[in-house]
């Protein structure tokens, strides 16, 4: 397993996640930045995993 693959696995990120982060930053993310995204996108506190549930909520009042 390559260094990047190992790092992504340790952070619970996919290659697609990595590519999205790199596109957003306009460069390769640092190890610390990968850790930050890993925490932000973790299952228990993540918009990424709750997005489908949030879509079911009303978005306007009466």
DRENVO-803875 format. One record per residue: chain; y, z, x of N, C-alpha, C in turn; residue number from 1. Coordinates in Angstrom, 3 decimals, padded with zeros to 6 digits. Layout:
<rs>
<r><ch>A</ch><n_yy>Y</n_yy><n_zz>Z</n_zz><n_xx>X</n_xx><ca_yy>Y</ca_yy><ca_zz>Z</ca_zz><ca_xx>X</ca_xx><c_yy>Y</c_yy><c_zz>Z</c_zz><c_xx>X</c_xx><i>NUM</i></r>
...
</rs>
This chain:
<rs>
<r><ch>A</ch><n_yy>-001.175</n_yy><n_zz>000.000</n_zz><n_xx>000.847</n_xx><ca_yy>000.000</ca_yy><ca_zz>000.000</ca_zz><ca_xx>000.000</ca_xx><c_yy>001.240</c_yy><c_zz>000.000</c_zz><c_xx>000.894</c_xx><i>1</i></r>
<r><ch>A</ch><n_yy>002.211</n_yy><n_zz>-000.836</n_zz><n_xx>000.548</n_xx><ca_yy>003.416</ca_yy><ca_zz>-000.933</ca_zz><ca_xx>001.371</ca_xx><c_yy>004.283</c_yy><c_zz>000.309</c_zz><c_xx>001.200</c_xx><i>2</i></r>
<r><ch>A</ch><n_yy>005.251</n_yy><n_zz>000.470</n_zz><n_xx>002.099</n_xx><ca_yy>006.166</ca_yy><ca_zz>001.609</ca_zz><ca_xx>002.023</ca_xx><c_yy>006.914</c_yy><c_zz>001.654</c_zz><c_xx>000.706</c_xx><i>3</i></r>
<r><ch>A</ch><n_yy>007.404</n_yy><n_zz>000.498</n_zz><n_xx>000.249</n_xx><ca_yy>008.134</ca_yy><ca_zz>000.450</ca_zz><ca_xx>-001.013</ca_xx><c_yy>007.220</c_yy><c_zz>000.805</c_zz><c_xx>-002.178</c_xx><i>4</i></r>
<r><ch>A</ch><n_yy>006.015</n_yy><n_zz>000.245</n_zz><n_xx>-002.204</n_xx><ca_yy>005.069</ca_yy><ca_zz>000.548</ca_zz><ca_xx>-003.278</ca_xx><c_yy>004.764</c_yy><c_zz>002.034</c_zz><c_xx>-003.342</c_xx><i>5</i></r>
<r><ch>A</ch><n_yy>004.590</n_yy><n_zz>002.658</n_zz><n_xx>-002.189</n_xx><ca_yy>004.316</ca_yy><ca_zz>004.092</ca_zz><ca_xx>-002.127</ca_xx><c_yy>005.501</c_yy><c_zz>004.882</c_zz><c_xx>-002.660</c_xx><i>6</i></r>
<r><ch>A</ch><n_yy>006.702</n_yy><n_zz>004.511</n_zz><n_xx>-002.235</n_xx><ca_yy>007.914</ca_yy><ca_zz>005.193</ca_zz><ca_xx>-002.690</ca_xx><c_yy>008.079</c_yy><c_zz>005.067</c_zz><c_xx>-004.198</c_xx><i>7</i></r>
<r><ch>A</ch><n_yy>007.870</n_yy><n_zz>003.866</n_zz><n_xx>-004.725</n_xx><ca_yy>007.999</ca_yy><ca_zz>003.666</ca_zz><ca_xx>-006.169</ca_xx><c_yy>006.976</c_yy><c_zz>004.503</c_zz><c_xx>-006.928</c_xx><i>8</i></r>
<r><ch>A</ch><n_yy>005.748</n_yy><n_zz>004.543</n_zz><n_xx>-006.416</n_xx><ca_yy>004.698</ca_yy><ca_zz>005.332</ca_zz><ca_xx>-007.066</ca_xx><c_yy>005.061</c_yy><c_zz>006.815</c_zz><c_xx>-007.055</c_xx><i>9</i></r>
<r><ch>A</ch><n_yy>005.565</n_yy><n_zz>007.299</n_zz><n_xx>-005.930</n_xx><ca_yy>005.960</ca_yy><ca_zz>008.708</ca_zz><ca_xx>-005.812</ca_xx><c_yy>007.070</c_yy><c_zz>009.056</c_zz><c_xx>-006.802</c_xx><i>10</i></r>
<r><ch>A</ch><n_yy>007.940</n_yy><n_zz>008.085</n_zz><n_xx>-007.079</n_xx><ca_yy>009.067</ca_yy><ca_zz>008.311</ca_zz><ca_xx>-007.988</ca_xx><c_yy>008.742</c_yy><c_zz>007.938</c_zz><c_xx>-009.441</c_xx><i>11</i></r>
<r><ch>A</ch><n_yy>007.559</n_yy><n_zz>007.417</n_zz><n_xx>-009.690</n_xx><ca_yy>007.186</ca_yy><ca_zz>007.035</ca_zz><ca_xx>-011.048</ca_xx><c_yy>007.947</c_yy><c_zz>005.826</c_zz><c_xx>-011.550</c_xx><i>12</i></r>
<r><ch>A</ch><n_yy>008.347</n_yy><n_zz>004.949</n_zz><n_xx>-010.631</n_xx><ca_yy>009.086</ca_yy><ca_zz>003.741</ca_zz><ca_xx>-010.978</ca_xx><c_yy>008.195</c_yy><c_zz>002.518</c_zz><c_xx>-010.785</c_xx><i>13</i></r>
<r><ch>A</ch><n_yy>008.476</n_yy><n_zz>001.474</n_zz><n_xx>-011.558</n_xx><ca_yy>007.755</ca_yy><ca_zz>000.217</ca_zz><ca_xx>-011.404</ca_xx><c_yy>008.570</c_yy><c_zz>-000.733</c_zz><c_xx>-010.523</c_xx><i>14</i></r>
<r><ch>A</ch><n_yy>007.946</n_yy><n_zz>-001.823</n_zz><n_xx>-010.141</n_xx><ca_yy>008.668</ca_yy><ca_zz>-002.838</ca_zz><ca_xx>-009.369</ca_xx><c_yy>009.801</c_yy><c_zz>-003.427</c_zz><c_xx>-010.224</c_xx><i>15</i></r>
<r><ch>A</ch><n_yy>009.550</n_yy><n_zz>-003.553</n_zz><n_xx>-011.527</n_xx><ca_yy>010.586</ca_yy><ca_zz>-004.059</ca_zz><ca_xx>-012.434</ca_xx><c_yy>011.770</c_yy><c_zz>-003.088</c_zz><c_xx>-012.485</c_xx><i>16</i></r>
<r><ch>A</ch><n_yy>011.478</n_yy><n_zz>-001.779</n_zz><n_xx>-012.486</n_xx><ca_yy>012.541</ca_yy><ca_zz>-000.770</ca_zz><ca_xx>-012.437</ca_xx><c_yy>013.365</c_yy><c_zz>-000.951</c_zz><c_xx>-011.164</c_xx><i>17</i></r>
<r><ch>A</ch><n_yy>012.659</n_yy><n_zz>-001.107</n_zz><n_xx>-010.047</n_xx><ca_yy>013.329</ca_yy><ca_zz>-001.276</ca_zz><ca_xx>-008.756</ca_xx><c_yy>014.237</c_yy><c_zz>-002.509</c_zz><c_xx>-008.774</c_xx><i>18</i></r>
<r><ch>A</ch><n_yy>013.717</n_yy><n_zz>-003.610</n_zz><n_xx>-009.277</n_xx><ca_yy>014.507</ca_yy><ca_zz>-004.842</ca_zz><ca_xx>-009.318</ca_xx><c_yy>015.741</c_yy><c_zz>-004.677</c_zz><c_xx>-010.196</c_xx><i>19</i></r>
<r><ch>A</ch><n_yy>015.590</n_yy><n_zz>-003.974</n_zz><n_xx>-011.308</n_xx><ca_yy>016.727</ca_yy><ca_zz>-003.728</ca_zz><ca_xx>-012.209</ca_xx><c_yy>017.781</c_yy><c_zz>-002.864</c_zz><c_xx>-011.527</c_xx><i>20</i></r>
<r><ch>A</ch><n_yy>017.347</n_yy><n_zz>-001.829</n_zz><n_xx>-010.831</n_xx><ca_yy>018.270</ca_yy><ca_zz>-000.957</ca_zz><ca_xx>-010.098</ca_xx><c_yy>019.002</c_yy><c_zz>-001.758</c_zz><c_xx>-009.030</c_xx><i>21</i></r>
<r><ch>A</ch><n_yy>018.263</n_yy><n_zz>-002.554</n_zz><n_xx>-008.260</n_xx><ca_yy>018.864</ca_yy><ca_zz>-003.351</ca_zz><ca_xx>-007.183</ca_xx><c_yy>019.882</c_yy><c_zz>-004.350</c_zz><c_xx>-007.740</c_xx><i>22</i></r>
<r><ch>A</ch><n_yy>019.559</n_yy><n_zz>-004.990</n_zz><n_xx>-008.858</n_xx><ca_yy>020.518</ca_yy><ca_zz>-005.924</ca_zz><ca_xx>-009.482</ca_xx><c_yy>021.780</c_yy><c_zz>-005.185</c_zz><c_xx>-009.910</c_xx><i>23</i></r>
<r><ch>A</ch><n_yy>021.614</n_yy><n_zz>-004.023</n_zz><n_xx>-010.500</n_xx><ca_yy>022.759</ca_yy><ca_zz>-003.244</ca_zz><ca_xx>-010.953</ca_xx><c_yy>023.654</c_yy><c_zz>-002.786</c_zz><c_xx>-009.818</c_xx><i>24</i></r>
<r><ch>A</ch><n_yy>023.031</n_yy><n_zz>-002.411</n_zz><n_xx>-008.709</n_xx><ca_yy>023.801</ca_yy><ca_zz>-001.954</ca_zz><ca_xx>-007.543</ca_xx><c_yy>024.328</c_yy><c_zz>-003.117</c_zz><c_xx>-006.702</c_xx><i>25</i></r>
<r><ch>A</ch><n_yy>023.688</n_yy><n_zz>-004.265</n_zz><n_xx>-006.835</n_xx><ca_yy>024.055</ca_yy><ca_zz>-005.408</ca_zz><ca_xx>-005.991</ca_xx><c_yy>023.514</c_yy><c_zz>-005.290</c_zz><c_xx>-004.580</c_xx><i>26</i></r>
<r><ch>A</ch><n_yy>022.538</n_yy><n_zz>-004.398</n_zz><n_xx>-004.405</n_xx><ca_yy>021.915</ca_yy><ca_zz>-004.166</ca_zz><ca_xx>-003.091</ca_xx><c_yy>020.655</c_yy><c_zz>-003.339</c_zz><c_xx>-003.294</c_xx><i>27</i></r>
<r><ch>A</ch><n_yy>019.908</n_yy><n_zz>-003.186</n_zz><n_xx>-002.226</n_xx><ca_yy>018.705</ca_yy><ca_zz>-002.353</ca_zz><ca_xx>-002.291</ca_xx><c_yy>019.116</c_yy><c_zz>-000.883</c_zz><c_xx>-002.426</c_xx><i>28</i></r>
<r><ch>A</ch><n_yy>018.497</n_yy><n_zz>-000.154</n_zz><n_xx>-003.338</n_xx><ca_yy>018.837</ca_yy><ca_zz>001.261</ca_zz><ca_xx>-003.494</ca_xx><c_yy>018.288</c_yy><c_zz>002.108</c_zz><c_xx>-002.346</c_xx><i>29</i></r>
<r><ch>A</ch><n_yy>018.983</n_yy><n_zz>003.188</n_zz><n_xx>-002.057</n_xx><ca_yy>018.508</ca_yy><ca_zz>004.127</ca_zz><ca_xx>-001.035</ca_xx><c_yy>017.408</c_yy><c_zz>005.000</c_zz><c_xx>-001.629</c_xx><i>30</i></r>
<r><ch>A</ch><n_yy>016.748</n_yy><n_zz>005.736</n_zz><n_xx>-000.777</n_xx><ca_yy>015.688</ca_yy><ca_zz>006.646</ca_zz><ca_xx>-001.209</ca_xx><c_yy>016.259</c_yy><c_zz>007.687</c_zz><c_xx>-002.188</c_xx><i>31</i></r>
<r><ch>A</ch><n_yy>017.440</n_yy><n_zz>008.199</n_zz><n_xx>-001.884</n_xx><ca_yy>018.093</ca_yy><ca_zz>009.191</ca_zz><ca_xx>-002.743</ca_xx><c_yy>018.430</c_yy><c_zz>008.574</c_zz><c_xx>-004.102</c_xx><i>32</i></r>
<r><ch>A</ch><n_yy>018.944</n_yy><n_zz>007.357</n_zz><n_xx>-004.105</n_xx><ca_yy>019.269</ca_yy><ca_zz>006.682</ca_zz><ca_xx>-005.363</ca_xx><c_yy>018.017</c_yy><c_zz>006.461</c_zz><c_xx>-006.211</c_xx><i>33</i></r>
<r><ch>A</ch><n_yy>016.914</n_yy><n_zz>006.102</n_zz><n_xx>-005.583</n_xx><ca_yy>015.657</ca_yy><ca_zz>005.948</ca_zz><ca_xx>-006.320</ca_xx><c_yy>015.250</c_yy><c_zz>007.276</c_zz><c_xx>-006.959</c_xx><i>34</i></r>
<r><ch>A</ch><n_yy>015.461</n_yy><n_zz>008.360</n_zz><n_xx>-006.231</n_xx><ca_yy>015.162</ca_yy><ca_zz>009.682</ca_zz><ca_xx>-006.777</ca_xx><c_yy>016.028</c_yy><c_zz>010.005</c_zz><c_xx>-007.982</c_xx><i>35</i></r>
<r><ch>A</ch><n_yy>017.305</n_yy><n_zz>009.628</n_zz><n_xx>-007.920</n_xx><ca_yy>018.212</ca_yy><ca_zz>009.873</ca_zz><ca_xx>-009.046</ca_xx><c_yy>017.780</c_yy><c_zz>009.084</c_zz><c_xx>-010.281</c_xx><i>36</i></r>
<r><ch>A</ch><n_yy>017.460</n_yy><n_zz>007.812</n_zz><n_xx>-010.099</n_xx><ca_yy>016.996</ca_yy><ca_zz>007.003</ca_zz><ca_xx>-011.230</ca_xx><c_yy>015.677</c_yy><c_zz>007.539</c_zz><c_xx>-011.768</c_xx><i>37</i></r>
<r><ch>A</ch><n_yy>014.822</n_yy><n_zz>007.994</n_zz><n_xx>-010.893</n_xx><ca_yy>013.541</ca_yy><ca_zz>008.554</ca_zz><ca_xx>-011.305</ca_xx><c_yy>013.756</c_yy><c_zz>009.739</c_zz><c_xx>-012.240</c_xx><i>38</i></r>
<r><ch>A</ch><n_yy>014.675</n_yy><n_zz>010.610</n_zz><n_xx>-011.895</n_xx><ca_yy>014.971</ca_yy><ca_zz>011.776</ca_zz><ca_xx>-012.727</ca_xx><c_yy>015.619</c_yy><c_zz>011.341</c_zz><c_xx>-014.038</c_xx><i>39</i></r>
<r><ch>A</ch><n_yy>016.575</n_yy><n_zz>010.427</n_zz><n_xx>-013.957</n_xx><ca_yy>017.266</ca_yy><ca_zz>009.975</ca_zz><ca_xx>-015.174</ca_xx><c_yy>016.315</c_yy><c_zz>009.273</c_zz><c_xx>-016.123</c_xx><i>40</i></r>
<r><ch>A</ch><n_yy>015.329</n_yy><n_zz>008.580</n_zz><n_xx>-015.591</n_xx><ca_yy>014.395</ca_yy><ca_zz>007.814</ca_zz><ca_xx>-016.408</ca_xx><c_yy>013.077</c_yy><c_zz>008.544</c_zz><c_xx>-016.634</c_xx><i>41</i></r>
<r><ch>A</ch><n_yy>013.013</n_yy><n_zz>009.829</n_zz><n_xx>-016.311</n_xx><ca_yy>011.767</ca_yy><ca_zz>010.567</ca_zz><ca_xx>-016.519</ca_xx><c_yy>011.476</c_yy><c_zz>010.690</c_zz><c_xx>-018.010</c_xx><i>42</i></r>
<r><ch>A</ch><n_yy>010.235</n_yy><n_zz>010.896</n_zz><n_xx>-018.362</n_xx><ca_yy>009.804</ca_yy><ca_zz>010.909</ca_zz><ca_xx>-019.759</ca_xx><c_yy>010.511</c_yy><c_zz>011.942</c_zz><c_xx>-020.618</c_xx><i>43</i></r>
<r><ch>A</ch><n_yy>010.800</n_yy><n_zz>013.125</n_zz><n_xx>-020.085</n_xx><ca_yy>011.352</ca_yy><ca_zz>014.181</ca_zz><ca_xx>-020.937</ca_xx><c_yy>012.857</c_yy><c_zz>014.123</c_zz><c_xx>-021.129</c_xx><i>44</i></r>
<r><ch>A</ch><n_yy>013.570</n_yy><n_zz>013.306</n_zz><n_xx>-020.383</n_xx><ca_yy>015.029</ca_yy><ca_zz>013.285</ca_zz><ca_xx>-020.545</ca_xx><c_yy>015.580</c_yy><c_zz>011.865</c_zz><c_xx>-020.469</c_xx><i>45</i></r>
<r><ch>A</ch><n_yy>014.845</n_yy><n_zz>010.931</n_zz><n_xx>-021.011</n_xx><ca_yy>015.180</ca_yy><ca_zz>009.551</ca_zz><ca_xx>-020.734</ca_xx><c_yy>015.564</c_yy><c_zz>008.741</c_zz><c_xx>-021.955</c_xx><i>46</i></r>
<r><ch>A</ch><n_yy>016.690</n_yy><n_zz>008.090</n_zz><n_xx>-021.865</n_xx><ca_yy>017.100</ca_yy><ca_zz>007.136</ca_zz><ca_xx>-022.891</ca_xx><c_yy>016.117</c_yy><c_zz>005.979</c_zz><c_xx>-022.938</c_xx><i>47</i></r>
<r><ch>A</ch><n_yy>015.600</n_yy><n_zz>005.613</n_zz><n_xx>-021.772</n_xx><ca_yy>014.648</ca_yy><ca_zz>004.497</ca_zz><ca_xx>-021.693</ca_xx><c_yy>013.438</c_yy><c_zz>004.740</c_zz><c_xx>-022.596</c_xx><i>48</i></r>
<r><ch>A</ch><n_yy>012.930</n_yy><n_zz>005.955</n_zz><n_xx>-022.642</n_xx><ca_yy>011.751</ca_yy><ca_zz>006.228</ca_zz><ca_xx>-023.463</ca_xx><c_yy>012.107</c_yy><c_zz>006.616</c_zz><c_xx>-024.893</c_xx><i>49</i></r>
<r><ch>A</ch><n_yy>013.336</n_yy><n_zz>007.052</n_zz><n_xx>-025.157</n_xx><ca_yy>013.712</ca_yy><ca_zz>007.460</ca_zz><ca_xx>-026.506</ca_xx><c_yy>014.460</c_yy><c_zz>006.372</c_zz><c_xx>-027.270</c_xx><i>50</i></r>
<r><ch>A</ch><n_yy>014.783</n_yy><n_zz>005.290</n_zz><n_xx>-026.602</n_xx><ca_yy>015.554</ca_yy><ca_zz>004.204</ca_zz><ca_xx>-027.208</ca_xx><c_yy>014.936</c_yy><c_zz>003.710</c_zz><c_xx>-028.516</c_xx><i>51</i></r>
<r><ch>A</ch><n_yy>013.632</n_yy><n_zz>003.518</n_zz><n_xx>-028.550</n_xx><ca_yy>012.978</ca_yy><ca_zz>003.019</ca_zz><ca_xx>-029.764</ca_xx><c_yy>013.103</c_yy><c_zz>004.019</c_zz><c_xx>-030.904</c_xx><i>52</i></r>
<r><ch>A</ch><n_yy>013.068</n_yy><n_zz>005.310</n_zz><n_xx>-030.598</n_xx><ca_yy>013.209</ca_yy><ca_zz>006.341</ca_zz><ca_xx>-031.629</ca_xx><c_yy>014.652</c_yy><c_zz>006.420</c_zz><c_xx>-032.124</c_xx><i>53</i></r>
<r><ch>A</ch><n_yy>015.609</n_yy><n_zz>006.266</n_zz><n_xx>-031.222</n_xx><ca_yy>017.014</ca_yy><ca_zz>006.325</ca_zz><ca_xx>-031.599</ca_xx><c_yy>017.397</c_yy><c_zz>005.179</c_zz><c_xx>-032.524</c_xx><i>54</i></r>
<r><ch>A</ch><n_yy>016.741</n_yy><n_zz>004.044</n_zz><n_xx>-032.367</n_xx><ca_yy>017.035</ca_yy><ca_zz>002.890</ca_zz><ca_xx>-033.211</ca_xx><c_yy>016.718</c_yy><c_zz>003.159</c_zz><c_xx>-034.683</c_xx><i>55</i></r>
<r><ch>A</ch><n_yy>015.847</n_yy><n_zz>004.116</n_zz><n_xx>-034.954</n_xx><ca_yy>015.464</ca_yy><ca_zz>004.408</ca_zz><ca_xx>-036.339</ca_xx><c_yy>016.493</c_yy><c_zz>005.294</c_zz><c_xx>-037.057</c_xx><i>56</i></r>
<r><ch>A</ch><n_yy>017.438</n_yy><n_zz>005.841</n_zz><n_xx>-036.306</n_xx><ca_yy>018.448</ca_yy><ca_zz>006.714</ca_zz><ca_xx>-036.907</ca_xx><c_yy>019.608</c_yy><c_zz>005.914</c_zz><c_xx>-037.479</c_xx><i>57</i></r>
<r><ch>A</ch><n_yy>020.261</n_yy><n_zz>006.437</n_zz><n_xx>-038.508</n_xx><ca_yy>021.395</ca_yy><ca_zz>005.706</ca_zz><ca_xx>-039.098</ca_xx><c_yy>022.556</c_yy><c_zz>005.626</c_zz><c_xx>-038.093</c_xx><i>58</i></r>
<r><ch>A</ch><n_yy>023.297</n_yy><n_zz>004.542</n_zz><n_xx>-038.177</n_xx><ca_yy>024.409</ca_yy><ca_zz>004.345</ca_zz><ca_xx>-037.250</ca_xx><c_yy>025.766</c_yy><c_zz>004.335</c_zz><c_xx>-037.948</c_xx><i>59</i></r>
<r><ch>A</ch><n_yy>025.746</n_yy><n_zz>004.531</n_zz><n_xx>-039.266</n_xx><ca_yy>027.026</ca_yy><ca_zz>004.596</ca_zz><ca_xx>-039.991</ca_xx><c_yy>026.929</c_yy><c_zz>005.647</c_zz><c_xx>-041.093</c_xx><i>60</i></r>
<r><ch>A</ch><n_yy>028.076</n_yy><n_zz>006.135</n_zz><n_xx>-041.488</n_xx><ca_yy>028.117</ca_yy><ca_zz>007.132</ca_zz><ca_xx>-042.546</ca_xx><c_yy>028.118</c_yy><c_zz>006.497</c_zz><c_xx>-043.915</c_xx><i>61</i></r>
<r><ch>A</ch><n_yy>028.233</n_yy><n_zz>007.327</n_zz><n_xx>-044.918</n_xx><ca_yy>028.239</ca_yy><ca_zz>006.851</ca_zz><ca_xx>-046.299</ca_xx><c_yy>029.576</c_yy><c_zz>006.241</c_zz><c_xx>-046.671</c_xx><i>62</i></r>
</rs>
